[in-house]
């Protein structure tokens, strides 16, 4: 299964991330939205990528792994199958949302072909966020599904 996903992350305390590619980044406590994709097969497919994010023990590889490696909790993952890349279209839609601010430049987007500023956003409100993200998917003609624990019922 291939496609794109959004993680809604609750961060309990401010964080300083030290990333080789982006330097030191300050991430404030609160609710964060991360947009990712999984267009591979096998271990790099959509289900396995999302399951990996929910695991507490994993090798730190991607920018998001640094944010998820401590005092954070994934509240939900909204995802959809897609045979074509839609990650940046989701980012552009989230970028237009009210009460959402872009995160650090290059976070999750260092290899972005569409030159997105970031794939991480801080939400100023947390209630109803899952529905708003599902609406983003629907507006892009994607069928959103949701998991709260990394378990899939497809």
N, C-alpha and C positions, 0 to 999 in steps of 0.2 A: 504494500500500500504506500502510495506517495501523496504528498500534500503539504499543507501549511498548518501552523498552530499558533495559538497565543497562550502564554502562561500569565495568569494573574497571581502575583507574588505579594505576600504580606511580609514586610521587613520590619522586625521588632526594634531594631536600633540602627543608628547611623553606622555606615561602614566606610572604611578606606580600602579600596581595592588597588593592589599593585599589579598592573598588567605590563608585560614586556612591550607589547605593541602600542599601548595607549598611555602608559605612564601611571601616575597615581590618580585615582578617581574617587571623589567623595560622593557617596550615595546616601541620601537622607532616608530615615525610617519612614515607613508609609506603604502605600499600595503602588506596585509597579506592574507594568504591562510589557511583556517581552514577546516579540514576533520572531518565529523561526520557521524553517522548512526542513523537509526530509524527502529528498527526491531519489534516494538510493534504493537498493534492494537488500534483503537479508537484515543484517544488524543495523544498517543505516536507513531502514524504512521508517515510515511515520510512527507506527505503534511503538517500535523499539526505541526511537529517539525520545518520544514522550515518556515512556516507562523509565528510561535512563534519567531524565530530569527529576522524576519523583524519588529515585533512589538516593539514599544518603551517602552511600559509599560508591565512589567512582573516581576514575582518573580525571584530573582537571585538564581539560582540553580546550573548550570554547570559552569565550568571555562570560557567558551566562553561568558556567560552572563555578566561577569565582564568586558570583553573587549567591549562588545556591548552596555553597559549601558550609554555611554556618547558620546564624540566627535568622533564618527565613523559612517561610512555608508557602508552598504552592497551594493556593486556594482552589484553583481550577485550571484546566486546560481546555480551551475551545479549539476545535480542529476540524479540518475538512479534507477529504480526498481531492486531489487535483493532478491531472497528468501534465499540466504545464505550471511553471513557476508563478505563484500568486503572492508570495511573501511581500514584495515591495508594494503591490496594490493594497494589501492590508495595511501596511505601514502608512501609505499616503492617506488612507481613510481615517486611521487613528489620529494622524497628525492634524486632521481637521476637526476632531472632536473638541467640544467645550470641556473645560476642567481637566485637560490633559496637557502636560508639559514634556517636551523632549528631554531625554536623558543625555549623557555624555556623547559627544561626537565620536562616531566610529564604533560605538558599542554594539556588537553583533552585526555590524555592517561593514567591517573592514574589507570584505571581499565582495561587496554589493556591486553588481553590474550597473544598477540604476543610480548609484552614488547617493543613496539615502544618507541623511545626516546621522541617524541612529536607528536601531531597532528596539530601543528601550525607552519607555515613557513612564513618567510618574503621574498617577491619577490623583487629582485633588479631592475627589469623592470616591467612596468605595461602594456605596449601596447601588445596586442595579447594574454594576459594571459587567457582569456576565451577560445580561440581556443586551447591553449596548454593543458588546463585542460580537454577539451572535447576529445582531442587526447589521454590523459591518460585513460579516460573511454573506448574509442574505443579499445585501445590496450589490455584492460582487458576484451574485448568482452561484454562490457556494452553499452547500448544505452543512450547516454547523452541527457538530456533535460536541458533547462535553464529558469530561471525566474529572472526578474530584480526587482520585487516588491512583491514577495511572493504570487502572483496570479497564479494559475495553469490552463492551457488550455490542459488538457489531454484527 
